[in-house]
Amino acid sequence: MSIEPTPEMLSVAKRVVWFMSPEEALARPILLLAHVMTRGLLEDVVAVRRFVGPEAFRQVLDAAPPGLFDARSWAYWNLMYDRWPPPPLPERRMEL
């Protein structure tokens, strides 16, 4: 999956992934979409949906970064994509 670096998407990336440059965020679409899904405004979600299809959101749910989704966002987005009951939230794992 890739997201075109349009002015609108650069603006969304800057707003929701404040800790890296918008270009870096667009280069990591799973991370960007996960942040939009958890911290984005309605306008951010609407903007992203113009550039990616529903399969991209499903991919984020399948490969969600651990520790990013809260329980409420996780339940909502899984419900929106017919994944009910939702699988457990992704967890961080420490390898020894």
Backbone as XML, in Angstrom:
<?xml version="1.0"?>
<chain id="A" units="angstrom">
  <residue number="1" name="MET">
    <atom name="N" x="0.855" y="-1.164" z="0.000"/>
    <atom name="CA" x="0.000" y="0.000" z="0.000"/>
    <atom name="C" x="0.904" y="1.232" z="0.000"/>
  </residue>
  <residue number="2" name="SER">
    <atom name="N" x="0.510" y="2.215" z="-0.762"/>
    <atom name="CA" x="1.216" y="3.495" z="-0.742"/>
    <atom name="C" x="0.186" y="4.617" z="-0.791"/>
  </residue>
  <residue number="3" name="ILE">
    <atom name="N" x="0.586" y="5.752" z="-0.269"/>
    <atom name="CA" x="-0.299" y="6.915" z="-0.231"/>
    <atom name="C" x="0.418" y="8.061" z="-0.941"/>
  </residue>
  <residue number="4" name="GLU">
    <atom name="N" x="-0.258" y="8.634" z="-1.901"/>
    <atom name="CA" x="0.303" y="9.734" z="-2.667"/>
    <atom name="C" x="0.519" y="10.961" z="-1.776"/>
  </residue>
  <residue number="5" name="PRO">
    <atom name="N" x="1.672" y="11.621" z="-1.890"/>
    <atom name="CA" x="1.947" y="12.787" z="-1.040"/>
    <atom name="C" x="1.288" y="14.072" z="-1.536"/>
  </residue>
  <residue number="6" name="THR">
    <atom name="N" x="-0.024" y="14.086" z="-1.536"/>
    <atom name="CA" x="-0.758" y="15.291" z="-1.934"/>
    <atom name="C" x="-0.715" y="16.295" z="-0.780"/>
  </residue>
  <residue number="7" name="PRO">
    <atom name="N" x="-0.992" y="17.563" z="-1.046"/>
    <atom name="CA" x="-1.030" y="18.542" z="0.049"/>
    <atom name="C" x="-2.003" y="18.145" z="1.168"/>
  </residue>
  <residue number="8" name="GLU">
    <atom name="N" x="-3.134" y="17.575" z="0.785"/>
    <atom name="CA" x="-4.125" y="17.162" z="1.795"/>
    <atom name="C" x="-3.583" y="16.038" z="2.678"/>
  </residue>
  <residue number="9" name="MET">
    <atom name="N" x="-2.940" y="15.045" z="2.069"/>
    <atom name="CA" x="-2.401" y="13.941" z="2.852"/>
    <atom name="C" x="-1.203" y="14.371" z="3.690"/>
  </residue>
  <residue number="10" name="LEU">
    <atom name="N" x="-0.400" y="15.274" z="3.168"/>
    <atom name="CA" x="0.718" y="15.798" z="3.957"/>
    <atom name="C" x="0.198" y="16.545" z="5.187"/>
  </residue>
  <residue number="11" name="SER">
    <atom name="N" x="-0.905" y="17.258" z="5.029"/>
    <atom name="CA" x="-1.511" y="17.976" z="6.145"/>
    <atom name="C" x="-2.040" y="17.003" z="7.200"/>
  </residue>
  <residue number="12" name="VAL">
    <atom name="N" x="-2.721" y="15.949" z="6.756"/>
    <atom name="CA" x="-3.228" y="14.932" z="7.692"/>
    <atom name="C" x="-2.055" y="14.290" z="8.423"/>
  </residue>
  <residue number="13" name="ALA">
    <atom name="N" x="-1.024" y="13.902" z="7.676"/>
    <atom name="CA" x="0.143" y="13.242" z="8.281"/>
    <atom name="C" x="0.801" y="14.152" z="9.324"/>
  </residue>
  <residue number="14" name="LYS">
    <atom name="N" x="0.917" y="15.419" z="9.013"/>
    <atom name="CA" x="1.536" y="16.364" z="9.952"/>
    <atom name="C" x="0.720" y="16.480" z="11.233"/>
  </residue>
  <residue number="15" name="ARG">
    <atom name="N" x="-0.579" y="16.429" z="11.114"/>
    <atom name="CA" x="-1.468" y="16.602" z="12.262"/>
    <atom name="C" x="-1.512" y="15.362" z="13.155"/>
  </residue>
  <residue number="16" name="VAL">
    <atom name="N" x="-1.553" y="14.171" z="12.569"/>
    <atom name="CA" x="-1.769" y="12.976" z="13.401"/>
    <atom name="C" x="-0.481" y="12.238" z="13.771"/>
  </residue>
  <residue number="17" name="VAL">
    <atom name="N" x="0.577" y="12.440" z="13.007"/>
    <atom name="CA" x="1.858" y="11.799" z="13.337"/>
    <atom name="C" x="2.870" y="12.933" z="13.544"/>
  </residue>
  <residue number="18" name="TRP">
    <atom name="N" x="2.710" y="13.633" z="14.635"/>
    <atom name="CA" x="3.462" y="14.857" z="14.900"/>
    <atom name="C" x="4.942" y="14.614" z="15.180"/>
  </residue>
  <residue number="19" name="PHE">
    <atom name="N" x="5.328" y="13.376" z="15.497"/>
    <atom name="CA" x="6.695" y="13.086" z="15.917"/>
    <atom name="C" x="7.634" y="12.734" z="14.769"/>
  </residue>
  <residue number="20" name="MET">
    <atom name="N" x="7.125" y="12.761" z="13.525"/>
    <atom name="CA" x="7.987" y="12.561" z="12.358"/>
    <atom name="C" x="7.500" y="13.478" z="11.255"/>
  </residue>
  <residue number="21" name="SER">
    <atom name="N" x="8.317" y="13.625" z="10.254"/>
    <atom name="CA" x="7.915" y="14.507" z="9.156"/>
    <atom name="C" x="6.743" y="13.883" z="8.404"/>
  </residue>
  <residue number="22" name="PRO">
    <atom name="N" x="5.927" y="14.701" z="7.763"/>
    <atom name="CA" x="4.804" y="14.158" z="6.985"/>
    <atom name="C" x="5.274" y="13.178" z="5.902"/>
  </residue>
  <residue number="23" name="GLU">
    <atom name="N" x="6.409" y="13.452" z="5.296"/>
    <atom name="CA" x="6.932" y="12.549" z="4.259"/>
    <atom name="C" x="7.301" y="11.190" z="4.848"/>
  </residue>
  <residue number="24" name="GLU">
    <atom name="N" x="7.907" y="11.198" z="6.030"/>
    <atom name="CA" x="8.231" y="9.935" z="6.701"/>
    <atom name="C" x="6.955" y="9.162" z="7.044"/>
  </residue>
  <residue number="25" name="ALA">
    <atom name="N" x="5.953" y="9.877" z="7.533"/>
    <atom name="CA" x="4.684" y="9.233" z="7.900"/>
    <atom name="C" x="4.018" y="8.614" z="6.670"/>
  </residue>
  <residue number="26" name="LEU">
    <atom name="N" x="4.030" y="9.322" z="5.543"/>
    <atom name="CA" x="3.428" y="8.775" z="4.317"/>
    <atom name="C" x="4.197" y="7.562" z="3.815"/>
  </residue>
  <residue number="27" name="ALA">
    <atom name="N" x="5.476" y="7.482" z="4.125"/>
    <atom name="CA" x="6.279" y="6.326" z="3.724"/>
    <atom name="C" x="5.979" y="5.102" z="4.591"/>
  </residue>
  <residue number="28" name="ARG">
    <atom name="N" x="5.243" y="5.313" z="5.686"/>
    <atom name="CA" x="4.854" y="4.217" z="6.590"/>
    <atom name="C" x="3.329" y="4.205" z="6.706"/>
  </residue>
  <residue number="29" name="PRO">
    <atom name="N" x="2.647" y="3.765" z="5.641"/>
    <atom name="CA" x="1.183" y="3.895" z="5.592"/>
    <atom name="C" x="0.436" y="3.152" z="6.693"/>
  </residue>
  <residue number="30" name="ILE">
    <atom name="N" x="0.918" y="2.005" z="7.133"/>
    <atom name="CA" x="0.231" y="1.286" z="8.215"/>
    <atom name="C" x="0.240" y="2.142" z="9.475"/>
  </residue>
  <residue number="31" name="LEU">
    <atom name="N" x="1.399" y="2.710" z="9.793"/>
    <atom name="CA" x="1.502" y="3.565" z="10.980"/>
    <atom name="C" x="0.629" y="4.802" z="10.830"/>
  </residue>
  <residue number="32" name="LEU">
    <atom name="N" x="0.677" y="5.440" z="9.677"/>
    <atom name="CA" x="-0.133" y="6.643" z="9.442"/>
    <atom name="C" x="-1.619" y="6.341" z="9.593"/>
  </residue>
  <residue number="33" name="LEU">
    <atom name="N" x="-2.104" y="5.289" z="8.925"/>
    <atom name="CA" x="-3.526" y="4.971" z="9.019"/>
    <atom name="C" x="-3.921" y="4.574" z="10.430"/>
  </residue>
  <residue number="34" name="ALA">
    <atom name="N" x="-3.052" y="3.867" z="11.145"/>
    <atom name="CA" x="-3.363" y="3.507" z="12.533"/>
    <atom name="C" x="-3.527" y="4.762" z="13.388"/>
  </residue>
  <residue number="35" name="HIS">
    <atom name="N" x="-2.683" y="5.760" z="13.166"/>
    <atom name="CA" x="-2.823" y="7.015" z="13.913"/>
    <atom name="C" x="-4.100" y="7.749" z="13.516"/>
  </residue>
  <residue number="36" name="VAL">
    <atom name="N" x="-4.432" y="7.733" z="12.241"/>
    <atom name="CA" x="-5.693" y="8.353" z="11.809"/>
    <atom name="C" x="-6.870" y="7.641" z="12.463"/>
  </residue>
  <residue number="37" name="MET">
    <atom name="N" x="-6.808" y="6.322" z="12.533"/>
    <atom name="CA" x="-7.907" y="5.543" z="13.095"/>
    <atom name="C" x="-8.052" y="5.734" z="14.600"/>
  </residue>
  <residue number="38" name="THR">
    <atom name="N" x="-6.993" y="6.109" z="15.287"/>
    <atom name="CA" x="-7.076" y="6.265" z="16.737"/>
    <atom name="C" x="-7.127" y="7.712" z="17.188"/>
  </residue>
  <residue number="39" name="ARG">
    <atom name="N" x="-6.454" y="8.604" z="16.459"/>
    <atom name="CA" x="-6.354" y="9.990" z="16.920"/>
    <atom name="C" x="-6.836" y="11.024" z="15.917"/>
  </residue>
  <residue number="40" name="GLY">
    <atom name="N" x="-7.219" y="10.565" z="14.747"/>
    <atom name="CA" x="-7.633" y="11.492" z="13.704"/>
    <atom name="C" x="-9.021" y="12.054" z="13.925"/>
  </residue>
  <residue number="41" name="LEU">
    <atom name="N" x="-9.233" y="13.219" z="13.358"/>
    <atom name="CA" x="-10.561" y="13.823" z="13.345"/>
    <atom name="C" x="-11.379" y="13.191" z="12.229"/>
  </residue>
  <residue number="42" name="LEU">
    <atom name="N" x="-12.673" y="13.405" z="12.249"/>
    <atom name="CA" x="-13.529" y="12.901" z="11.177"/>
    <atom name="C" x="-13.015" y="13.374" z="9.819"/>
  </residue>
  <residue number="43" name="GLU">
    <atom name="N" x="-12.585" y="14.637" z="9.755"/>
    <atom name="CA" x="-12.075" y="15.185" z="8.499"/>
    <atom name="C" x="-10.838" y="14.428" z="8.011"/>
  </residue>
  <residue number="44" name="ASP">
    <atom name="N" x="-10.010" y="13.958" z="8.947"/>
    <atom name="CA" x="-8.825" y="13.185" z="8.580"/>
    <atom name="C" x="-9.221" y="11.840" z="7.975"/>
  </residue>
  <residue number="45" name="VAL">
    <atom name="N" x="-10.189" y="11.183" z="8.605"/>
    <atom name="CA" x="-10.656" y="9.893" z="8.102"/>
    <atom name="C" x="-11.268" y="10.058" z="6.716"/>
  </residue>
  <residue number="46" name="VAL">
    <atom name="N" x="-12.084" y="11.081" z="6.539"/>
    <atom name="CA" x="-12.711" y="11.342" z="5.234"/>
    <atom name="C" x="-11.639" y="11.599" z="4.181"/>
  </residue>
  <residue number="47" name="ALA">
    <atom name="N" x="-10.623" y="12.381" z="4.512"/>
    <atom name="CA" x="-9.551" y="12.683" z="3.566"/>
    <atom name="C" x="-8.803" y="11.413" z="3.174"/>
  </residue>
  <residue number="48" name="VAL">
    <atom name="N" x="-8.463" y="10.590" z="4.156"/>
    <atom name="CA" x="-7.714" y="9.363" z="3.876"/>
    <atom name="C" x="-8.538" y="8.423" z="3.002"/>
  </residue>
  <residue number="49" name="ARG">
    <atom name="N" x="-9.820" y="8.339" z="3.257"/>
    <atom name="CA" x="-10.674" y="7.449" z="2.467"/>
    <atom name="C" x="-10.746" y="7.838" z="0.994"/>
  </residue>
  <residue number="50" name="ARG">
    <atom name="N" x="-10.426" y="9.073" z="0.679"/>
    <atom name="CA" x="-10.380" y="9.479" z="-0.733"/>
    <atom name="C" x="-9.158" y="8.905" z="-1.443"/>
  </residue>
  <residue number="51" name="PHE">
    <atom name="N" x="-8.136" y="8.530" z="-0.671"/>
    <atom name="CA" x="-6.879" y="8.062" z="-1.263"/>
    <atom name="C" x="-6.638" y="6.571" z="-1.107"/>
  </residue>
  <residue number="52" name="VAL">
    <atom name="N" x="-7.278" y="5.939" z="-0.138"/>
    <atom name="CA" x="-7.118" y="4.491" z="0.058"/>
    <atom name="C" x="-8.493" y="3.851" z="0.205"/>
  </residue>
  <residue number="53" name="GLY">
    <atom name="N" x="-8.591" y="2.634" z="-0.164"/>
    <atom name="CA" x="-9.863" y="1.922" z="-0.075"/>
    <atom name="C" x="-10.022" y="1.204" z="1.253"/>
  </residue>
  <residue number="54" name="PRO">
    <atom name="N" x="-11.149" y="0.527" z="1.413"/>
    <atom name="CA" x="-11.420" y="-0.171" z="2.676"/>
    <atom name="C" x="-10.408" y="-1.269" z="2.975"/>
  </residue>
  <residue number="55" name="GLU">
    <atom name="N" x="-9.819" y="-1.846" z="1.939"/>
    <atom name="CA" x="-8.836" y="-2.908" z="2.174"/>
    <atom name="C" x="-7.625" y="-2.382" z="2.950"/>
  </residue>
  <residue number="56" name="ALA">
    <atom name="N" x="-7.272" y="-1.130" z="2.742"/>
    <atom name="CA" x="-6.142" y="-0.537" z="3.477"/>
    <atom name="C" x="-6.440" y="-0.495" z="4.973"/>
  </residue>
  <residue number="57" name="PHE">
    <atom name="N" x="-7.671" y="-0.169" z="5.330"/>
    <atom name="CA" x="-8.036" y="-0.124" z="6.744"/>
    <atom name="C" x="-8.024" y="-1.538" z="7.338"/>
  </residue>
  <residue number="58" name="ARG">
    <atom name="N" x="-8.446" y="-2.517" z="6.560"/>
    <atom name="CA" x="-8.385" y="-3.909" z="7.029"/>
    <atom name="C" x="-6.931" y="-4.338" z="7.243"/>
  </residue>
  <residue number="59" name="GLN">
    <atom name="N" x="-6.049" y="-3.914" z="6.331"/>
    <atom name="CA" x="-4.625" y="-4.239" z="6.479"/>
    <atom name="C" x="-4.067" y="-3.658" z="7.774"/>
  </residue>
  <residue number="60" name="VAL">
    <atom name="N" x="-4.506" y="-2.462" z="8.121"/>
    <atom name="CA" x="-4.050" y="-1.855" z="9.376"/>
    <atom name="C" x="-4.516" y="-2.695" z="10.556"/>
  </residue>
  <residue number="61" name="LEU">
    <atom name="N" x="-5.751" y="-3.146" z="10.524"/>
    <atom name="CA" x="-6.249" y="-3.980" z="11.622"/>
    <atom name="C" x="-5.484" y="-5.299" z="11.707"/>
  </residue>
  <residue number="62" name="ASP">
    <atom name="N" x="-5.080" y="-5.838" z="10.581"/>
    <atom name="CA" x="-4.317" y="-7.097" z="10.564"/>
    <atom name="C" x="-2.879" y="-6.909" z="11.033"/>
  </residue>
  <residue number="63" name="ALA">
    <atom name="N" x="-2.324" y="-5.720" z="10.822"/>
    <atom name="CA" x="-0.915" y="-5.471" z="11.153"/>
    <atom name="C" x="-0.767" y="-4.281" z="12.097"/>
  </residue>
  <residue number="64" name="ALA">
    <atom name="N" x="-1.715" y="-4.094" z="12.973"/>
    <atom name="CA" x="-1.723" y="-2.923" z="13.864"/>
    <atom name="C" x="-0.485" y="-2.897" z="14.760"/>
  </residue>
  <residue number="65" name="PRO">
    <atom name="N" x="0.154" y="-1.736" z="14.853"/>
    <atom name="CA" x="1.304" y="-1.616" z="15.749"/>
    <atom name="C" x="0.865" y="-1.797" z="17.203"/>
  </residue>
  <residue number="66" name="PRO">
    <atom name="N" x="1.576" y="-2.613" z="17.979"/>
    <atom name="CA" x="1.222" y="-2.793" z="19.394"/>
    <atom name="C" x="1.286" y="-1.480" z="20.157"/>
  </residue>
  <residue number="67" name="GLY">
    <atom name="N" x="0.332" y="-1.302" z="21.058"/>
    <atom name="CA" x="0.336" y="-0.140" z="21.927"/>
    <atom name="C" x="-0.272" y="1.115" z="21.335"/>
  </residue>
  <residue number="68" name="LEU">
    <atom name="N" x="-0.694" y="1.086" z="20.095"/>
    <atom name="CA" x="-1.212" y="2.295" z="19.467"/>
    <atom name="C" x="-2.725" y="2.423" z="19.628"/>
  </residue>
  <residue number="69" name="PHE">
    <atom name="N" x="-3.461" y="1.345" z="19.400"/>
    <atom name="CA" x="-4.925" y="1.392" z="19.508"/>
    <atom name="C" x="-5.362" y="1.312" z="20.964"/>
  </residue>
  <residue number="70" name="ASP">
    <atom name="N" x="-6.360" y="2.096" z="21.312"/>
    <atom name="CA" x="-7.029" y="1.944" z="22.598"/>
    <atom name="C" x="-8.212" y="0.996" z="22.382"/>
  </residue>
  <residue number="71" name="ALA">
    <atom name="N" x="-8.779" y="0.488" z="23.463"/>
    <atom name="CA" x="-9.851" y="-0.510" z="23.357"/>
    <atom name="C" x="-11.056" y="0.012" z="22.568"/>
  </residue>
  <residue number="72" name="ARG">
    <atom name="N" x="-11.418" y="1.253" z="22.791"/>
    <atom name="CA" x="-12.588" y="1.820" z="22.111"/>
    <atom name="C" x="-12.376" y="1.930" z="20.599"/>
  </residue>
  <residue number="73" name="SER">
    <atom name="N" x="-11.233" y="2.464" z="20.189"/>
    <atom name="CA" x="-10.936" y="2.581" z="18.753"/>
    <atom name="C" x="-10.830" y="1.204" z="18.111"/>
  </residue>
  <residue number="74" name="TRP">
    <atom name="N" x="-10.198" y="0.285" z="18.808"/>
    <atom name="CA" x="-10.034" y="-1.078" z="18.288"/>
    <atom name="C" x="-11.403" y="-1.722" z="18.058"/>
  </residue>
  <residue number="75" name="ALA">
    <atom name="N" x="-12.296" y="-1.608" z="19.029"/>
    <atom name="CA" x="-13.642" y="-2.177" z="18.886"/>
    <atom name="C" x="-14.403" y="-1.501" z="17.745"/>
  </residue>
  <residue number="76" name="TYR">
    <atom name="N" x="-14.337" y="-0.176" z="17.671"/>
    <atom name="CA" x="-15.062" y="0.558" z="16.629"/>
    <atom name="C" x="-14.618" y="0.147" z="15.228"/>
  </residue>
  <residue number="77" name="TRP">
    <atom name="N" x="-13.310" y="0.194" z="14.969"/>
    <atom name="CA" x="-12.836" y="-0.092" z="13.616"/>
    <atom name="C" x="-13.038" y="-1.547" z="13.232"/>
  </residue>
  <residue number="78" name="ASN">
    <atom name="N" x="-12.914" y="-2.456" z="14.177"/>
    <atom name="CA" x="-13.203" y="-3.854" z="13.865"/>
    <atom name="C" x="-14.677" y="-4.043" z="13.542"/>
  </residue>
  <residue number="79" name="LEU">
    <atom name="N" x="-15.546" y="-3.369" z="14.250"/>
    <atom name="CA" x="-16.975" y="-3.437" z="13.957"/>
    <atom name="C" x="-17.268" y="-2.859" z="12.566"/>
  </residue>
  <residue number="80" name="MET">
    <atom name="N" x="-16.620" y="-1.745" z="12.227"/>
    <atom name="CA" x="-16.845" y="-1.108" z="10.921"/>
    <atom name="C" x="-16.451" y="-2.023" z="9.755"/>
  </residue>
  <residue number="81" name="TYR">
    <atom name="N" x="-15.528" y="-2.939" z="10.006"/>
    <atom name="CA" x="-15.084" y="-3.840" z="8.947"/>
    <atom name="C" x="-15.500" y="-5.284" z="9.205"/>
  </residue>
  <residue number="82" name="ASP">
    <atom name="N" x="-16.670" y="-5.430" z="9.852"/>
    <atom name="CA" x="-17.315" y="-6.734" z="10.054"/>
    <atom name="C" x="-16.406" y="-7.754" z="10.727"/>
  </residue>
  <residue number="83" name="ARG">
    <atom name="N" x="-15.669" y="-7.314" z="11.702"/>
    <atom name="CA" x="-14.806" y="-8.221" z="12.467"/>
    <atom name="C" x="-15.290" y="-8.205" z="13.914"/>
  </residue>
  <residue number="84" name="TRP">
    <atom name="N" x="-16.417" y="-8.873" z="14.144"/>
    <atom name="CA" x="-16.982" y="-8.888" z="15.487"/>
    <atom name="C" x="-17.210" y="-10.309" z="15.931"/>
  </residue>
  <residue number="85" name="PRO">
    <atom name="N" x="-16.815" y="-10.662" z="17.114"/>
    <atom name="CA" x="-16.121" y="-9.839" z="18.088"/>
    <atom name="C" x="-14.688" y="-9.559" z="17.621"/>
  </residue>
  <residue number="86" name="PRO">
    <atom name="N" x="-14.134" y="-8.447" z="18.079"/>
    <atom name="CA" x="-12.790" y="-8.097" z="17.617"/>
    <atom name="C" x="-11.739" y="-9.024" z="18.221"/>
  </residue>
  <residue number="87" name="PRO">
    <atom name="N" x="-10.652" y="-9.243" z="17.502"/>
    <atom name="CA" x="-9.559" y="-10.013" z="18.099"/>
    <atom name="C" x="-8.938" y="-9.200" z="19.239"/>
  </residue>
  <residue number="88" name="PRO">
    <atom name="N" x="-8.124" y="-9.837" z="20.054"/>
    <atom name="CA" x="-7.466" y="-9.089" z="21.140"/>
    <atom name="C" x="-6.603" y="-7.952" z="20.579"/>
  </residue>
  <residue number="89" name="LEU">
    <atom name="N" x="-6.464" y="-6.903" z="21.360"/>
    <atom name="CA" x="-5.579" y="-5.804" z="20.980"/>
    <atom name="C" x="-4.154" y="-6.329" z="20.781"/>
  </residue>
  <residue number="90" name="PRO">
    <atom name="N" x="-3.437" y="-5.803" z="19.808"/>
    <atom name="CA" x="-2.038" y="-6.205" z="19.643"/>
    <atom name="C" x="-1.244" y="-5.853" z="20.896"/>
  </residue>
  <residue number="91" name="GLU">
    <atom name="N" x="-0.366" y="-6.750" z="21.283"/>
    <atom name="CA" x="0.444" y="-6.538" z="22.485"/>
    <atom name="C" x="1.913" y="-6.500" z="22.129"/>
  </residue>
  <residue number="92" name="ARG">
    <atom name="N" x="2.638" y="-5.734" z="22.914"/>
    <atom name="CA" x="4.094" y="-5.716" z="22.754"/>
    <atom name="C" x="4.650" y="-7.012" z="23.325"/>
  </residue>
  <residue number="93" name="ARG">
    <atom name="N" x="5.657" y="-7.533" z="22.662"/>
    <atom name="CA" x="6.293" y="-8.768" z="23.134"/>
    <atom name="C" x="7.777" y="-8.510" z="23.315"/>
  </residue>
  <residue number="94" name="MET">
    <atom name="N" x="8.275" y="-8.956" z="24.421"/>
    <atom name="CA" x="9.711" y="-8.837" z="24.665"/>
    <atom name="C" x="10.345" y="-10.177" z="24.370"/>
  </residue>
  <residue number="95" name="GLU">
    <atom name="N" x="11.316" y="-10.141" z="23.508"/>
    <atom name="CA" x="12.036" y="-11.371" z="23.197"/>
    <atom name="C" x="13.336" y="-11.382" z="23.971"/>
  </residue>
  <residue number="96" name="LEU">
    <atom name="N" x="13.614" y="-12.512" z="24.571"/>
    <atom name="CA" x="14.841" y="-12.633" z="25.371"/>
    <atom name="C" x="15.909" y="-13.340" z="24.602"/>
  </residue>
</chain>
